[in-house]
Amino acid sequence: MKIALGTDHAGYPYKERIKRFLLENGHQVEDFGTHSEEPVDYPVFVRPAAGSVAGGGCERGIVLGGSGNGEAMAANRVPGVRCALCWNRETALLARRHNDANVLSLGARVIPWEQAEEIVRVWLETPFDGGRHLRRIRQIDEPVPSPGDAGEEGQGARRPEPRDSTEAREGGYDVLVSFGYILYSEGKRSIELTVEPGLKHPTIIRVPTVSRWDEEMPEWARGRREEILSRIRPKCAHLDCKFEDF
C-alpha cells in the first residue's frame, strides 16, 4: 500500500517512526513533511498529503500534530477525504469498519508511541464492513449544496464523478468504477460494492454471498446476483482485481 504522511513539528518524531514502521512492513511512503522540529503551520503539510489520497496518488494517508485535531480538520476540507482522529485501538477499528476512513490523524503529544503504533497497525489491517454503512459513506461524500446550487425543486448540486473513474452506459444499466466503491444502477435504482485497494494484492472487490445478497440488497436486485456481476466484471477489466465473497 502507498501511504502519504504529513505533519507539523509536534508530530515530526512520530512521523519518522511511523515511516520506518511502514517501510519495514512492506508499504510505500510519500512523505510530504515537515522534515524537522522547527515550528511550522500544519495545513501546509497536511493538505498535500490529504490531496494525494483524494487524487488517487496514495491509497491512504496519516497526518500528525500535537493533538491531531487541527490536522483532521485540515484533511477533511479536501473533498474525498474521510479523516478520523483516533486515540485507541477501538476508535481505529471502527474508523475503518464503519467509516471507511482513508486518512488517519494522530496526536503525538497525547498518546504514547506504543499506542500510536498499535493504532496504525489496526487501521491499516482492518477492512471496511460495507453493507448498511455504504449508504452513510455516500452521504458523507455528498457535496453540501449552497443556495446558488439549488435547482427548481430545491435539490443541491449533483455529486461530481470521482477522479480516476470510468463509467459505462449501455443496455439500460450503468457501472461506475471508483476508488473505494463500485456503483451499479438501473435508472434511479442502484447498489454498491466495496473496493478495498491495497489491503491485499490484487485489489479486492467485496461481494455479498448469495444468501447475504438476497437479504441485504434491495428487492429489485435479489435473485440477480450473477446477472449483475456479469455486467460489472467486464468494467473492472482494467484493474488488477479479485472478486471476493464475504
Rosetta blueprint (number, residue, H / E / L):
1 M L
2 K E
3 I E
4 A E
5 L E
6 G E
7 T E
8 D L
9 H L
10 A L
11 G L
12 Y H
13 P H
14 Y H
15 K H
16 E H
17 R H
18 I H
19 K H
20 R H
21 F H
22 L H
23 L H
24 E H
25 N L
26 G L
27 H L
28 Q E
29 V E
30 E E
31 D E
32 F L
33 G L
34 T L
35 H L
36 S L
37 E L
38 E L
39 P L
40 V L
41 D L
42 Y L
43 P H
44 V H
45 F H
46 V H
47 R H
48 P H
49 A H
50 A H
51 G H
52 S H
53 V H
54 A H
55 G L
56 G L
57 G L
58 C L
59 E L
60 R E
61 G E
62 I E
63 V E
64 L E
65 G E
66 G L
67 S L
68 G L
69 N H
70 G H
71 E H
72 A H
73 M H
74 A H
75 A H
76 N H
77 R L
78 V L
79 P L
80 G L
81 V L
82 R L
83 C E
84 A E
85 L E
86 C L
87 W L
88 N L
89 R H
90 E H
91 T H
92 A H
93 L H
94 L H
95 A H
96 R H
97 R H
98 H L
99 N L
100 D L
101 A L
102 N L
103 V E
104 L E
105 S E
106 L E
107 G E
108 A L
109 R L
110 V L
111 I L
112 P L
113 W H
114 E H
115 Q H
116 A H
117 E H
118 E H
119 I H
120 V H
121 R H
122 V H
123 W H
124 L H
125 E H
126 T L
127 P L
128 F L
129 D L
130 G L
131 G L
132 R L
133 H H
134 L H
135 R H
136 R H
137 I H
138 R H
139 Q H
140 I H
141 D H
142 E L
143 P L
144 V L
145 P L
146 S L
147 P H
148 G H
149 D H
150 A L
151 G L
152 E L
153 E L
154 G L
155 Q L
156 G L
157 A L
158 R L
159 R L
160 P L
161 E L
162 P L
163 R L
164 D L
165 S L
166 T E
167 E E
168 A E
169 R E
170 E E
171 G L
172 G L
173 Y E
174 D E
175 V E
176 L E
177 V E
178 S E
179 F L
180 G L
181 Y E
182 I E
183 L E
184 Y E
185 S E
186 E E
187 G L
188 K L
189 R E
190 S E
191 I E
192 E E
193 L E
194 T E
195 V E
196 E E
197 P E
198 G L
199 L L
200 K E
201 H L
202 P L
203 T E
204 I E
205 I E
206 R E
207 V E
208 P L
209 T L
210 V H
211 S H
212 R H
213 W H
214 D H
215 E H
216 E H
217 M L
218 P L
219 E H
220 W H
221 A H
222 R L
223 G L
224 R L
225 R H
226 E H
227 E H
228 I H
229 L H
230 S H
231 R H
232 I H
233 R H
234 P H
235 K H
236 C H
237 A L
238 H L
239 L L
240 D L
241 C E
242 K E
243 F E
244 E E
245 D E
246 F L
